[in-house]
Amino acid sequence: HAVGTSKKVLRQYVLACREAGNVLRKAGYPQRQPAIFNLFYWTPLFLAPLAFKPLFDSRFAEVAIGLHLKAIGNEFAQMADEFSDLQKKAGIETPNLDDLLRHITAKQVTH
């Protein structure tokens, strides 16, 4: 819900997705899956809040994403750790992604 209601957080989310894609590409994963992920690269940053708000600013998105994170539990934290290893090997800084992951993993630990 916080992502969909804040232009600043939406912008940060898009930047985080771009950073993650750059890490994957540098680590040898040239294709971004699913293909819709390319929208994070093609959408000009100034349009990002308008373009991506509908994806996050709904009760459906809040419940669906929340239930998904709850269902995968500690697996998400493990995936975040493994991605951090890829990021270090790639030598690419990911300040936006790091910040968002801190918020998500902190919430998982408290729930």
N, C-alpha and C positions, 0 to 999 in steps of 0.2 A: 504494500500500500504506500509506503514511504517513497518508493521509486516513482510511482505514478502521479503523486501529488506534488512533487517538487521538481521544478525545471533544473535546478542545480544538480540534484541527484540523478535525474534522467540523463543529463549531459555526462555526468561522471560514469554512469552505467555504460553509455555508448563508448566513452573513452576506454573503459576497462575491457570491453569486448574487443576493441581494436588492439589494445595491448596484448590480450590473450591470443588473438589471431596472429599477431606479429611474432610472439614467442613460439607458437606452434609451427609457423612457417620457417623460422630460423632453426628450429629443432628438427626439421626435415619432414614436416607434415604440410605439404603445399596446398592441399584442398581443404577448404572450410566446409564442414558439414553441420547442420543441413544448409542447403543453398541459400535459404533466407538470411543466414548469418551475414551474407554479403551486404545486406542492407545497412549494417552497422558501418561499413566502409563507404558505401555509395552515397549515403545521406549526408548532406552538408551539416556540419556540427550545429550551425545556427538553427536548422530546421529539426534537429533531433528531438527536442522536447515535444513539438507538435506531432511529429511522425510516430513516436513511440509511446506517447501518453496512453492511447487506447489499449495497448498491450498490457499495461500495468494498472491503470486506474479504473479497475472494475472489481466488484466483489468476486466474480468468477476467477479472475487472475490471482487475487489475494488468496482465495481458498485453494485453487489448483496448485499454485507454487508452494504455498505453505504445507499442503498435504504431501506434495512430492518431497520437499526437504525433510519433513517428519518421517516419511516412509524410508528414505535412504539413510537416515540417522548418521552414525559415525562414519559411514562410507564417504560422505561428502567431505568431512575433515581429512580423511585419508587421501582423497582425490586432490584436495587443495594442497596437501603436503607434497604429493607427487608432482603436481604442477609447479610448485615452488622449486623443486629440484630441476625441472626442465627450464624454468626461468633463469635460474642461476647458471646452468650450462650454456644457455643461449646468450647470456650477458646483456639482457635487455631489462631495463628498469620498468616496473609496472606499478607506479604509485597509486593510480586509481583502482586497479584491480586489488592491490594489497589492502587498501582501505576498505573496499566493499567486502572482501573475504573476512577481514577482522570482524565486521559487523555480523555477518552471517554465522560464522563459526562461534562467536560469542553468544548469539541467540540460541544456537543449537545446544550449547553446553548448559544454558540456563533452563531449557525446556525439557 
